[in-house]
Amino acid sequence: MNLNIYTTIGQIVVIFLVILVILCIITVILGLYLLKKDKLVFPKLLLFTLNLTYPILKNISRFLQLDDLMIDRISIDLRNRINKLKFEKTDAKDVIIVLPHCLRDTSCPAKLGKSGLECVKCGKCSIGKIKNISDKKSIDLYIVPGSSFIKNIVKQRKFKAVIGVACPVDLNLAMTSLHDFTPQGVYLLTDGCINTTVNVDEVIELINKTLPTTDYRIDEPEDNPD
């Protein structure tokens, strides 16, 4: 009797593992197809399998000495595509931008406030360029040193959509936790704690897509507060 129970449990475990492996394979195949072909295939299925198998896929990638950040990039790209149409129907006043403090220059003169760093658009880093455009569209921009600041922003500021910038891992986690707010993410080109970089044009393109749509560019003169 006991032997039959153990046998049944063993069979269930094996079946579960097989299903899990199949889900992982489906996730990787669809994810790579999404990145390479620039197409959206079975988005809900892919998002479900990504959420379910994320830790496993990350560990497998590390074990095989592959770029485990690929999993995060797939997830970010997928969420961007799923939320794209809804984001483009959102008024600028209902959008916020969240940037990581690591984008700033090492000699940044900005002071830390309750909602993060307060950019003065000194021109030493890309943050000022983004802020110049966000100010033109009256979009609030936050430069945060940690996730606790994001939690405070969510509590204090009402918004419907968010443009986020961060390293692939942090951005993926943030977009997952902020899935109710129509997130659009741009991951950093270079990682680390200081002097990181981002595709500024990509961020500004997202800003321009908020309603009313605009065509602002980074080469336009900045609105210097002085």
N, CA, C and O of each residue as an XYZ file, in Angstrom:
904
protein
N       0.834     -1.206      0.000
C       0.000      0.000      0.000
C       0.864      1.249      0.000
O       0.693      2.150     -0.821
N       1.809      1.277      0.957
C       2.714      2.424      1.043
C       3.559      2.557     -0.213
O       3.845      3.660     -0.679
N       3.955      1.394     -0.756
C       4.766      1.401     -1.967
C       3.990      2.018     -3.123
O       4.554      2.767     -3.920
N       2.705      1.708     -3.216
C       1.866      2.268     -4.279
C       1.737      3.787     -4.146
O       1.729      4.513     -5.140
N       1.636      4.249     -2.898
C       1.532      5.689     -2.659
C       2.798      6.403     -3.120
O       2.739      7.430     -3.795
N       3.959      5.832     -2.739
C       5.233      6.435     -3.136
C       5.410      6.413     -4.653
O       5.945      7.348     -5.248
N       4.945      5.316     -5.263
C       5.037      5.206     -6.722
C       4.187      6.279     -7.401
O       4.614      6.909     -8.369
N       2.978      6.472     -6.875
C       2.076      7.492     -7.419
C       2.662      8.891     -7.260
O       2.625      9.704     -8.184
N       3.206      9.158     -6.066
C       3.826     10.461     -5.818
C       4.997     10.684     -6.772
O       5.175     11.773     -7.319
N       5.795      9.622     -6.960
C       6.936      9.717     -7.866
C       6.511     10.012     -9.287
O       7.146     10.807     -9.980
N       5.429      9.369     -9.726
C       4.919      9.599    -11.076
C       4.416     11.034    -11.243
O       4.634     11.670    -12.274
N       3.737     11.526    -10.199
C       3.237     12.905    -10.240
C       4.389     13.894    -10.335
O       4.329     14.864    -11.090
N       5.447     13.636     -9.556
C       6.618     14.516     -9.577
C       7.270     14.510    -10.953
O       7.640     15.561    -11.476
N       7.409     13.318    -11.538
C       8.022     13.201    -12.865
C       7.188     13.943    -13.909
O       7.730     14.668    -14.743
N       5.868     13.757    -13.858
C       4.976     14.442    -14.801
C       5.090     15.956    -14.646
O       5.132     16.697    -15.628
N       5.138     16.397    -13.383
C       5.270     17.833    -13.114
C       6.569     18.380    -13.690
O       6.585     19.453    -14.292
N       7.662     17.634    -13.500
C       8.959     18.078    -14.010
C       8.970     18.126    -15.533
O       9.542     19.037    -16.133
N       8.333     17.137    -16.150
C       8.262     17.107    -17.615
C       7.491     18.320    -18.133
O       7.912     18.980    -19.083
N       6.353     18.601    -17.492
C       5.549     19.769    -17.877
C       6.349     21.050    -17.699
O       6.289     21.955    -18.531
N       7.106     21.115    -16.592
C       7.912     22.300    -16.313
C       8.989     22.489    -17.370
O       9.242     23.609    -17.815
N       9.622     21.391    -17.770
C      10.656     21.456    -18.805
C      10.050     21.929    -20.127
O      10.636     22.751    -20.830
N       8.867     21.397    -20.455
C       8.182     21.802    -21.685
C       7.856     23.291    -21.660
O       8.034     23.992    -22.656
N       7.376     23.767    -20.509
C       7.072     25.191    -20.362
C       8.323     26.041    -20.540
O       8.281     27.097    -21.170
N       9.430     25.575    -19.984
C      10.696     26.310    -20.122
C      11.119     26.385    -21.583
O      11.555     27.433    -22.061
N      10.987     25.265    -22.287
C      11.362     25.223    -23.698
C      10.476     26.165    -24.519
O      10.966     26.911    -25.367
N       9.165     26.118    -24.256
C       8.229     27.004    -24.956
C       8.575     28.462    -24.695
O       8.560     29.288    -25.607
N       8.886     28.767    -23.437
C       9.214     30.139    -23.056
C      10.442     30.645    -23.795
O      10.440     31.755    -24.327
N      11.489     29.832    -23.828
C      12.731     30.239    -24.485
C      12.522     30.412    -25.989
O      12.976     31.395    -26.573
N      11.836     29.458    -26.612
C      11.611     29.519    -28.058
C      10.794     30.753    -28.442
O      11.171     31.501    -29.343
N       9.676     30.956    -27.751
C       8.836     32.117    -28.046
C       9.555     33.420    -27.719
O       9.415     34.413    -28.434
N      10.326     33.409    -26.631
C      11.059     34.612    -26.245
C      12.104     35.003    -27.272
O      12.215     36.174    -27.638
N      12.868     34.031    -27.736
C      13.887     34.301    -28.751
C      13.242     34.742    -30.062
O      13.754     35.624    -30.752
N      12.126     34.126    -30.392
C      11.399     34.519    -31.609
C      10.932     35.963    -31.503
O      10.989     36.725    -32.468
N      10.469     36.321    -30.314
C      10.002     37.684    -30.074
C      11.126     38.687    -30.280
O      10.931     39.718    -30.924
N      12.308     38.387    -29.731
C      13.430     39.314    -29.821
C      13.995     39.404    -31.238
O      14.324     40.493    -31.710
N      14.106     38.259    -31.914
C      14.753     38.236    -33.218
C      13.826     38.678    -34.353
O      14.251     39.384    -35.268
N      12.567     38.262    -34.290
C      11.629     38.549    -35.382
C      10.786     39.793    -35.137
O      10.038     40.234    -36.010
N      10.918     40.354    -33.936
C      10.167     41.566    -33.596
C       8.661     41.350    -33.770
O       7.953     42.200    -34.309
N       8.190     40.188    -33.297
C       6.775     39.862    -33.393
C       6.254     39.403    -32.038
O       7.012     38.925    -31.194
N       4.942     39.557    -31.844
C       4.308     39.160    -30.595
C       3.497     37.894    -30.839
O       2.481     37.928    -31.533
N       3.946     36.773    -30.268
C       3.296     35.484    -30.466
C       2.820     34.932    -29.130
O       3.612     34.772    -28.201
N       1.539     34.645    -29.035
C       0.951     34.103    -27.802
C       1.436     34.856    -26.561
O       2.036     34.252    -25.673
N       1.185     36.157    -26.488
C       1.737     36.968    -25.394
C       1.320     36.522    -24.000
O       2.141     36.504    -23.084
N       0.044     36.159    -23.829
C      -0.423     35.762    -22.500
C       0.214     34.453    -22.052
O       0.562     34.292    -20.883
N       0.362     33.524    -22.986
C       1.008     32.254    -22.673
C       2.467     32.473    -22.301
O       2.966     31.913    -21.325
N       3.138     33.294    -23.090
C       4.550     33.560    -22.835
C       4.751     34.268    -21.503
O       5.674     33.942    -20.756
N       3.890     35.235    -21.204
C       4.000     35.951    -19.939
C       3.739     35.014    -18.764
O       4.408     35.099    -17.734
N       2.765     34.123    -18.921
C       2.455     33.151    -17.869
C       3.641     32.226    -17.608
O       4.020     32.000    -16.459
N       4.219     31.696    -18.678
C       5.343     30.776    -18.512
C       6.588     31.494    -17.989
O       7.374     30.918    -17.237
N       6.759     32.744    -18.390
C       7.888     33.526    -17.876
C       7.776     33.728    -16.372
O       8.742     33.538    -15.633
N       6.587     34.114    -15.928
C       6.373     34.325    -14.496
C       6.539     33.028    -13.711
O       7.092     33.020    -12.611
N       6.054     31.935    -14.293
C       6.085     30.650    -13.601
C       7.485     30.051    -13.533
O       7.871     29.462    -12.524
N       8.237     30.207    -14.609
C       9.537     29.527    -14.701
C      10.732     30.471    -14.578
O      11.870     30.048    -14.782
N      10.494     31.733    -14.251
C      11.573     32.729    -14.211
C      12.792     32.276    -13.400
O      13.902     32.294    -13.932
N      12.630     31.867    -12.127
C      13.817     31.468    -11.343
C      14.539     30.272    -11.959
O      15.767     30.193    -11.936
N      13.759     29.346    -12.509
C      14.359     28.148    -13.108
C      15.153     28.516    -14.351
O      16.278     28.053    -14.537
N      14.564     29.351    -15.204
C      15.250     29.772    -16.426
C      16.530     30.535    -16.118
O      17.538     30.373    -16.806
N      16.487     31.369    -15.078
C      17.681     32.124    -14.684
C      18.785     31.171    -14.227
O      19.944     31.325    -14.611
N      18.423     30.200    -13.415
C      19.407     29.247    -12.900
C      19.971     28.365    -14.008
O      21.167     28.073    -14.033
N      19.100     27.943    -14.924
C      19.562     27.126    -16.047
C      20.537     27.922    -16.913
O      21.558     27.394    -17.352
N      20.221     29.185    -17.156
C      21.094     30.045    -17.968
C      22.467     30.191    -17.323
O      23.492     30.120    -18.000
N      22.478     30.396    -16.010
C      23.760     30.524    -15.306
C      24.538     29.212    -15.352
O      25.753     29.205    -15.550
N      23.821     28.100    -15.165
C      24.466     26.785    -15.173
C      25.110     26.503    -16.526
O      26.200     25.935    -16.598
N      24.428     26.902    -17.596
C      24.938     26.688    -18.952
C      25.877     27.803    -19.397
O      26.343     27.822    -20.536
N      26.150     28.746    -18.467
C      27.031     29.886    -18.727
C      26.527     30.738    -19.896
O      27.301     31.226    -20.720
N      25.210     30.895    -19.932
C      24.579     31.757    -20.930
C      24.274     33.109    -20.302
O      24.396     33.279    -19.089
N      23.883     34.055    -21.118
C      23.524     35.385    -20.625
C      22.146     35.310    -19.976
O      21.131     35.331    -20.672
N      22.103     35.222    -18.648
C      20.816     35.079    -17.963
C      19.976     36.353    -18.046
O      18.771     36.314    -17.794
N      20.599     37.481    -18.395
C      19.842     38.729    -18.553
C      18.908     38.670    -19.761
O      17.987     39.477    -19.889
N      19.162     37.701    -20.645
C      18.291     37.514    -21.807
C      16.852     37.260    -21.356
O      15.907     37.724    -21.994
N      16.688     36.522    -20.254
C      15.357     36.216    -19.735
C      14.648     37.501    -19.321
O      13.459     37.679    -19.585
N      15.392     38.393    -18.669
C      14.811     39.668    -18.236
C      14.468     40.547    -19.433
O      13.430     41.209    -19.446
N      15.341     40.552    -20.438
C      15.086     41.370    -21.632
C      13.836     40.884    -22.367
O      13.040     41.687    -22.853
N      13.675     39.568    -22.442
C      12.484     39.008    -23.078
C      11.231     39.459    -22.338
O      10.245     39.866    -22.953
N      11.281     39.384    -21.016
C      10.130     39.772    -20.193
C       9.809     41.256    -20.352
O       8.644     41.638    -20.468
N      10.849     42.088    -20.357
C      10.658     43.537    -20.517
C      10.045     43.848    -21.876
O       9.084     44.612    -21.974
N      10.606     43.252    -22.922
C      10.110     43.499    -24.275
C       8.662     43.041    -24.411
O       7.850     43.711    -25.048
N       8.348     41.906    -23.814
C       6.989     41.377    -23.872
C       6.005     42.313    -23.183
O       4.949     42.624    -23.735
N       6.342     42.759    -21.992
C       5.452     43.660    -21.248
C       5.292     45.001    -21.978
O       4.213     45.593    -21.977
N       6.373     45.464    -22.596
C       6.278     46.703    -23.383
C       5.259     46.558    -24.513
O       4.453     47.456    -24.757
N       5.307     45.429    -25.190
C       4.426     45.214    -26.336
C       2.967     45.036    -25.900
O       2.049     45.549    -26.539
N       2.774     44.310    -24.814
C       1.418     44.087    -24.317
C       0.767     45.403    -23.897
O      -0.429     45.603    -24.107
N       1.557     46.299    -23.305
C       1.027     47.559    -22.770
C       1.091     48.730    -23.747
O       0.613     49.822    -23.439
N       1.674     48.509    -24.914
C       1.964     49.591    -25.860
C       0.723     50.423    -26.218
O       0.735     51.644    -26.063
N      -0.323     49.783    -26.684
C      -1.509     50.515    -27.144
C      -2.179     51.281    -26.009
O      -2.603     52.423    -26.187
N      -2.270     50.653    -24.851
C      -2.889     51.323    -23.705
C      -2.050     52.512    -23.262
O      -2.587     53.556    -22.892
N      -0.723     52.350    -23.302
C       0.179     53.434    -22.918
C       0.008     54.630    -23.839
O      -0.023     55.772    -23.380
N      -0.104     54.377    -25.126
C      -0.206     55.453    -26.112
C      -1.548     56.179    -26.059
O      -1.720     57.210    -26.709
N      -2.493     55.652    -25.295
C      -3.785     56.320    -25.107
C      -3.843     57.071    -23.777
O      -4.901     57.561    -23.379
N      -2.703     57.158    -23.093
C      -2.649     57.785    -21.772
C      -2.208     59.240    -21.874
O      -1.251     59.552    -22.584
N      -2.894     60.122    -21.176
C      -2.516     61.537    -21.138
C      -1.192     61.711    -20.399
O      -0.908     61.002    -19.434
N      -0.399     62.653    -20.861
C       0.911     62.906    -20.255
C       0.806     63.210    -18.764
O       1.680     62.830    -17.986
N      -0.253     63.889    -18.372
C      -0.416     64.262    -16.963
C      -0.602     63.045    -16.057
O      -0.428     63.136    -14.841
N      -0.957     61.905    -16.659
C      -1.179     60.681    -15.889
C       0.007     59.728    -15.963
O      -0.092     58.564    -15.577
N       1.132     60.238    -16.466
C       2.336     59.420    -16.634
C       3.451     59.943    -15.733
O       3.575     61.151    -15.526
N       4.253     59.037    -15.202
C       5.458     59.432    -14.472
C       6.659     58.716    -15.082
O       6.518     57.692    -15.751
N       7.839     59.274    -14.838
C       9.091     58.660    -15.287
C       9.939     58.362    -14.061
O      10.100     59.212    -13.185
N      10.477     57.153    -14.004
C      11.346     56.770    -12.885
C      12.711     56.381    -13.437
O      12.834     55.428    -14.206
N      13.738     57.135    -13.032
C      15.111     56.884    -13.467
C      15.965     56.448    -12.282
O      15.688     56.833    -11.146
N      17.003     55.647    -12.536
C      17.903     55.239    -11.455
C      18.957     56.312    -11.191
O      19.402     56.982    -12.123
N      19.352     56.478     -9.957
C      20.334     57.513     -9.609
C      21.702     57.231    -10.209
O      22.532     58.136    -10.301
N      21.954     55.979    -10.622
C      23.263     55.628    -11.180
C      23.512     56.277    -12.540
O      24.634     56.235    -13.044
N      22.483     56.875    -13.141
C      22.664     57.581    -14.416
C      23.388     58.909    -14.236
O      23.951     59.444    -15.192
N      23.377     59.436    -13.036
C      23.946     60.768    -12.809
C      25.473     60.746    -12.871
O      26.102     59.699    -12.718
N      26.042     61.907    -13.095
C      27.491     62.074    -13.117
C      28.035     61.979    -11.692
O      27.326     62.265    -10.726
N      29.289     61.578    -11.573
C      29.882     61.434    -10.238
C      29.970     62.766     -9.495
O      30.056     62.791     -8.267
N      29.950     63.873    -10.242
C      29.991     65.195     -9.605
C      28.616     65.868     -9.619
O      28.513     67.094     -9.608
N      27.573     65.054     -9.644
C      26.198     65.560     -9.699
C      25.891     66.481     -8.519
O      26.120     66.103     -7.370
N      25.375     67.690     -8.785
C      25.067     68.644     -7.715
C      23.662     68.468     -7.122
O      23.287     69.197     -6.203
N      22.885     67.507     -7.639
C      21.503     67.331     -7.181
C      21.450     66.903     -5.720
O      22.296     66.145     -5.247
N      20.448     67.400     -5.022
C      20.244     67.058     -3.618
C      19.150     65.990     -3.502
O      18.247     65.910     -4.335
N      19.253     65.189     -2.466
C      18.276     64.129     -2.238
C      17.076     64.660     -1.468
O      17.218     65.201     -0.372
N      15.883     64.500     -2.056
C      14.650     64.929     -1.400
C      13.791     63.737     -1.021
O      14.251     62.596     -1.077
N      12.554     63.989     -0.639
C      11.662     62.920     -0.201
C      11.312     61.948     -1.326
O      11.049     60.770     -1.083
N      11.313     62.454     -2.556
C      10.938     61.611     -3.698
C      12.128     61.258     -4.576
O      11.957     60.846     -5.723
N      13.336     61.418     -4.038
C      14.534     61.097     -4.802
C      15.401     62.312     -5.060
O      15.231     63.352     -4.424
N      16.328     62.181     -5.993
C      17.216     63.291     -6.330
C      16.460     64.377     -7.091
O      15.585     64.081     -7.905
N      16.799     65.619     -6.823
C      16.134     66.751     -7.463
C      17.066     67.345     -8.517
O      17.933     68.163     -8.210
N      16.871     66.919     -9.762
C      17.737     67.318    -10.873
C      17.668     68.822    -11.131
O      16.590     69.417    -11.134
N      18.847     69.427    -11.348
C      18.920     70.861    -11.654
C      19.300     71.087    -13.119
O      19.567     72.216    -13.532
N      19.322     70.004    -13.896
C      19.665     70.062    -15.325
C      20.994     70.781    -15.559
O      21.074     71.748    -16.316
N      22.028     70.282    -14.889
C      23.360     70.884    -15.003
C      24.037     70.532    -16.322
O      25.011     71.179    -16.707
N      23.534     69.518    -17.018
C      24.097     69.139    -18.304
C      25.226     68.134    -18.236
O      25.863     67.851    -19.250
N      25.487     67.586    -17.047
C      26.607     66.657    -16.897
C      26.250     65.210    -17.227
O      27.137     64.371    -17.382
N      24.951     64.915    -17.335
C      24.550     63.541    -17.640
C      23.270     63.545    -18.474
O      22.720     64.602    -18.782
N      22.812     62.361    -18.830
C      21.637     62.235    -19.696
C      20.326     62.545    -18.981
O      19.307     62.771    -19.633
N      20.339     62.558    -17.663
C      19.106     62.817    -16.914
C      18.533     64.190    -17.268
O      17.324     64.338    -17.443
N      19.408     65.189    -17.370
C      18.960     66.540    -17.703
C      18.272     66.603    -19.051
O      17.302     67.342    -19.220
N      18.768     65.827    -20.022
C      18.163     65.809    -21.358
C      16.750     65.230    -21.299
O      15.826     65.727    -21.942
N      16.611     64.168    -20.511
C      15.292     63.544    -20.373
C      14.343     64.463    -19.618
O      13.172     64.591    -19.975
N      14.856     65.097    -18.576
C      14.021     65.993    -17.767
C      13.568     67.203    -18.573
O      12.453     67.694    -18.397
N      14.434     67.678    -19.453
C      14.062     68.820    -20.288
C      12.815     68.510    -21.111
O      11.923     69.349    -21.241
N      12.761     67.303    -21.665
C      11.605     66.902    -22.473
C      10.402     66.596    -21.589
O       9.276     66.962    -21.926
N      10.631     65.933    -20.466
C       9.509     65.596    -19.576
C       8.861     66.860    -19.015
O       7.647     66.900    -18.814
N       9.669     67.892    -18.763
C       9.122     69.170    -18.282
C       8.224     69.813    -19.339
O       7.193     70.403    -19.019
N       8.632     69.689    -20.596
C       7.837     70.270    -21.683
C       6.451     69.623    -21.760
O       5.476     70.263    -22.152
N       6.382     68.345    -21.380
C       5.106     67.628    -21.431
C       4.435     67.547    -20.063
O       3.413     66.881    -19.898
N       5.021     68.229    -19.094
C       4.466     68.244    -17.728
C       4.350     66.842    -17.143
O       3.369     66.510    -16.478
N       5.367     66.025    -17.403
C       5.435     64.679    -16.839
C       6.395     64.696    -15.656
O       7.545     65.113    -15.793
N       5.936     64.254    -14.518
C       6.790     64.217    -13.333
C       7.882     63.171    -13.494
O       7.625     62.038    -13.903
N       9.112     63.575    -13.162
C      10.261     62.682    -13.278
C      10.879     62.462    -11.906
O      11.114     63.411    -11.159
N      11.139     61.201    -11.582
C      11.723     60.848    -10.292
C      13.046     60.114    -10.505
O      13.147     59.206    -11.330
N      14.050     60.527     -9.745
C      15.366     59.887     -9.801
C      15.568     59.199     -8.463
O      15.796     59.855     -7.447
N      15.483     57.884     -8.464
C      15.424     57.155     -7.194
C      16.688     56.329     -6.941
O      17.244     55.735     -7.865
N      17.135     56.297     -5.685
C      18.282     55.482     -5.311
C      17.914     54.073     -4.868
O      18.797     53.254     -4.614
N      16.620     53.782     -4.771
C      16.214     52.453     -4.321
C      14.729     52.208     -4.470
O      13.957     53.129     -4.735
N      14.331     50.941     -4.297
C      12.929     50.554     -4.485
C      12.000     51.173     -3.450
O      10.810     51.341     -3.713
N      12.528     51.514     -2.274
C      11.683     52.103     -1.233
C      11.107     53.447     -1.688
O       9.992     53.808     -1.314
N      11.875     54.184     -2.499
C      11.387     55.461     -3.019
C      10.230     55.233     -3.994
O       9.281     56.015     -4.034
N      10.320     54.150     -4.781
C       9.247     53.839     -5.723
C       7.955     53.541     -4.967
O       6.876     53.967     -5.377
N       8.070     52.811     -3.869
C       6.892     52.499     -3.052
C       6.255     53.779     -2.522
O       5.030     53.898     -2.482
N       7.085     54.733     -2.116
C       6.559     56.013     -1.619
C       5.852     56.791     -2.724
O       4.818     57.418     -2.496
N       6.430     56.739     -3.927
C       5.828     57.442     -5.063
C       4.448     56.866     -5.373
O       3.495     57.607     -5.615
N       4.352     55.532     -5.362
C       3.078     54.866     -5.636
C       2.024     55.275     -4.611
O       0.851     55.433     -4.950
N       2.438     55.445     -3.369
C       1.506     55.816     -2.305
C       1.081     57.286     -2.398
O      -0.059     57.630     -2.086
N       2.006     58.143     -2.828
C       1.760     59.584     -2.770
C       1.264     60.190     -4.080
O       0.596     61.224     -4.067
N       1.579     59.567     -5.194
C       1.276     60.162     -6.513
C       0.334     59.262     -7.308
O       0.635     58.089     -7.527
N      -0.796     59.801     -7.736
C      -1.721     59.044     -8.570
C      -1.254     59.110    -10.021
O      -0.996     60.193    -10.546
N      -1.149     57.969    -10.657
C      -0.745     57.920    -12.063
C      -1.327     56.667    -12.705
O      -1.727     55.726    -12.019
N      -1.367     56.675    -14.043
C      -1.932     55.552    -14.785
C      -0.885     54.775    -15.572
O      -1.096     53.613    -15.917
N       0.240     55.417    -15.853
C       1.292     54.761    -16.624
C       2.655     55.231    -16.138
O       2.787     56.313    -15.567
N       3.664     54.401    -16.371
C       5.008     54.732    -15.905
C       6.043     54.332    -16.946
O       5.966     53.257    -17.540
N       7.015     55.219    -17.155
C       8.186     54.918    -17.980
C       9.333     54.653    -17.014
O       9.719     55.533    -16.244
N       9.872     53.453    -17.056
C      10.930     53.095    -16.123
C      12.245     52.793    -16.810
O      12.275     52.238    -17.908
N      13.329     53.165    -16.153
C      14.677     52.867    -16.642
C      15.445     52.208    -15.506
O      15.423     52.689    -14.374
N      16.123     51.106    -15.811
C      16.918     50.407    -14.794
C      17.703     49.299    -15.482
O      17.563     49.088    -16.686
N      18.524     48.595    -14.719
C      19.210     47.432    -15.263
C      18.147     46.369    -15.554
O      17.074     46.407    -14.951
N      18.411     45.427    -16.454
C      17.380     44.464    -16.856
C      16.698     43.733    -15.698
O      15.478     43.569    -15.704
N      17.470     43.299    -14.717
C      16.887     42.551    -13.594
C      15.938     43.425    -12.787
O      14.793     43.044    -12.542
N      16.414     44.602    -12.374
C      15.585     45.507    -11.564
C      14.375     46.009    -12.347
O      13.282     46.142    -11.798
N      14.579     46.283    -13.626
C      13.482     46.794    -14.452
C      12.395     45.737    -14.619
O      11.204     46.044    -14.549
N      12.807     44.508    -14.838
C      11.838     43.421    -14.980
C      11.011     43.252    -13.707
O       9.791     43.099    -13.764
N      11.684     43.281    -12.566
C      10.987     43.145    -11.288
C      10.038     44.322    -11.053
O       8.918     44.142    -10.575
N      10.499     45.528    -11.395
C       9.672     46.723    -11.202
C       8.440     46.691    -12.106
O       7.339     47.024    -11.668
N       8.624     46.294    -13.361
C       7.494     46.230    -14.287
C       6.490     45.166    -13.860
O       5.287     45.310    -14.075
N       6.996     44.103    -13.256
C       6.109     43.057    -12.748
C       5.273     43.572    -11.590
O       4.066     43.335    -11.532
N       5.919     44.278    -10.667
C       5.206     44.791     -9.492
C       4.283     45.963     -9.838
O       3.312     46.222     -9.128
N       4.593     46.673    -10.940
C       3.776     47.821    -11.352
C       2.897     47.491    -12.560
O       2.556     48.376    -13.345
N       2.535     46.223    -12.703
C       1.788     45.801    -13.895
C       0.418     46.468    -14.007
O      -0.153     46.521    -15.095
N      -0.107     46.970    -12.908
C      -1.407     47.652    -12.942
C      -1.311     49.081    -13.474
O      -2.332     49.735    -13.686
N      -0.085     49.567    -13.691
C       0.113     50.966    -14.084
C       0.648     51.127    -15.511
O       1.318     52.115    -15.812
N       0.361     50.181    -16.374
C       0.765     50.257    -17.783
C       2.234     50.661    -17.934
O       2.518     51.730    -18.474
N       3.166     49.838    -17.474
C       4.583     50.202    -17.545
C       5.184     50.058    -18.938
O       4.808     49.179    -19.713
N       6.132     50.949    -19.232
C       6.982     50.854    -20.413
C       8.417     50.973    -19.922
O       8.756     51.926    -19.220
N       9.257     50.020    -20.283
C      10.608     50.006    -19.733
C      11.704     50.137    -20.771
O      11.580     49.658    -21.899
N      12.782     50.797    -20.365
C      13.995     50.902    -21.179
C      15.156     50.482    -20.286
O      15.455     51.153    -19.298
N      15.811     49.372    -20.631
C      16.890     48.919    -19.757
C      18.214     49.605    -20.091
O      18.447     50.028    -21.223
N      19.065     49.703    -19.083
C      20.352     50.383    -19.215
C      21.244     49.686    -20.237
O      21.232     48.461    -20.358
N      22.013     50.480    -20.966
C      22.972     49.930    -21.927
C      24.219     49.434    -21.226
O      24.812     48.430    -21.622
N      24.616     50.152    -20.172
C      25.757     49.728    -19.360
C      25.305     49.629    -17.915
O      24.570     50.480    -17.414
N      25.758     48.578    -17.259
C      25.321     48.290    -15.896
C      26.305     48.836    -14.881
O      27.358     49.364    -15.239
N      25.953     48.705    -13.612
C      26.853     49.122    -12.545
C      26.192     50.107    -11.603
O      25.005     50.412    -11.726
N      26.974     50.594    -10.666
C      26.432     51.506     -9.653
C      26.665     52.976     -9.992
O      26.006     53.849     -9.427
N      27.598     53.262    -10.911
C      27.890     54.652    -11.266
C      28.076     54.777    -12.778
O      28.436     53.819    -13.463
N      27.819     55.991    -13.274
C      28.054     56.325    -14.687
C      27.438     55.318    -15.664
O      28.071     54.947    -16.653
N      26.218     54.879    -15.392
C      25.535     53.990    -16.324
C      24.967     54.813    -17.483
O      24.905     56.040    -17.412
N      24.562     54.134    -18.534
C      24.045     54.838    -19.712
C      22.732     54.206    -20.180
O      22.450     53.040    -19.906
N      21.947     55.004    -20.886
C      20.679     54.531    -21.426
C      20.479     55.149    -22.801
O      21.044     56.199    -23.103
N      19.689     54.509    -23.618
C      19.339     55.067    -24.924
C      18.335     56.195    -24.699
O      17.135     55.947    -24.574
N      18.822     57.419    -24.649
C      17.978     58.580    -24.350
C      16.889     58.750    -25.404
O      15.755     59.097    -25.074
N      17.225     58.508    -26.665
C      16.240     58.643    -27.744
C      15.046     57.720    -27.521
O      13.905     58.079    -27.812
N      15.323     56.533    -27.002
C      14.246     55.566    -26.759
C      13.313     56.056    -25.649
O      12.096     55.890    -25.730
N      13.895     56.656    -24.623
C      13.089     57.199    -23.524
C      12.237     58.364    -24.021
O      11.047     58.453    -23.716
N      12.858     59.249    -24.786
C      12.138     60.424    -25.298
C      11.045     60.018    -26.288
O       9.999     60.662    -26.366
N      11.294     58.957    -27.035
C      10.266     58.457    -27.950
C       9.014     58.043    -27.176
O       7.893     58.296    -27.618
N       9.209     57.413    -26.035
C       8.070     57.032    -25.194
C       7.355     58.268    -24.651
O       6.125     58.314    -24.606
N       8.133     59.263    -24.243
C       7.539     60.508    -23.740
C       6.679     61.152    -24.825
O       5.568     61.610    -24.558
N       7.201     61.181    -26.044
C       6.477     61.801    -27.158
C       5.174     61.082    -27.499
O       4.258     61.689    -28.054
N       5.085     59.793    -27.170
C       3.894     59.015    -27.514
C       2.730     59.255    -26.566
O       1.595     58.894    -26.877
N       2.998     59.862    -25.413
C       1.902     60.166    -24.498
C       1.061     61.299    -25.082
O       1.556     62.133    -25.839
N      -0.211     61.310    -24.717
C      -1.131     62.310    -25.278
C      -1.012     63.666    -24.588
O      -0.891     63.734    -23.365
N      -1.046     64.749    -25.373
C      -1.054     64.785    -26.841
C       0.326     64.426    -27.390
O       1.344     64.825    -26.824
N       0.360     63.683    -28.479
C       1.632     63.253    -29.049
C       2.461     64.458    -29.487
O       1.923     65.473    -29.928
N       3.759     64.327    -29.358
C       4.681     65.419    -29.690
C       5.869     64.877    -30.474
O       5.945     63.682    -30.759
N       6.780     65.755    -30.814
C       7.970     65.351    -31.565
C       9.197     66.060    -31.004
O      10.031     66.560    -31.759
N       9.302     66.101    -29.695
C      10.456     66.737    -29.061
C      11.718     65.918    -29.309
O      11.670     64.695    -29.438
N      12.849     66.622    -29.372
C      14.129     65.958    -29.602
C      15.158     66.454    -28.596
O      15.023     67.541    -28.033
N      16.190     65.638    -28.377
C      17.168     65.974    -27.339
C      18.059     67.140    -27.733
O      18.697     67.748    -26.874
N      18.112     67.463    -29.033
C      18.984     68.564    -29.449
C      18.310     69.925    -29.300
O      18.897     70.954    -29.635
N      17.061     69.928    -28.790
C      16.403     71.204    -28.546
C      17.019     71.865    -27.321
O      17.448     71.169    -26.400
N      17.072     73.202    -27.292
C      17.666     73.891    -26.141
C      16.930     73.570    -24.852
O      15.704     73.467    -24.833
N      17.696     73.413    -23.767
C      17.112     73.079    -22.480
C      16.498     74.303    -21.826
O      16.941     75.433    -22.029
N      15.456     74.043    -21.027
C      14.849     75.102    -20.234
C      15.641     75.243    -18.949
O      15.295     74.644    -17.930
N      16.691     76.025    -18.993
C      17.565     76.170    -17.830
C      16.873     76.967    -16.739
O      16.396     78.074    -16.990
N      16.811     76.407    -15.503
C      16.129     77.096    -14.425
C      16.786     78.394    -14.021
O      16.153     79.241    -13.391
N      18.062     78.566    -14.379
C      18.769     79.792    -14.041
C      18.502     80.865    -15.100
O      19.014     81.979    -14.993
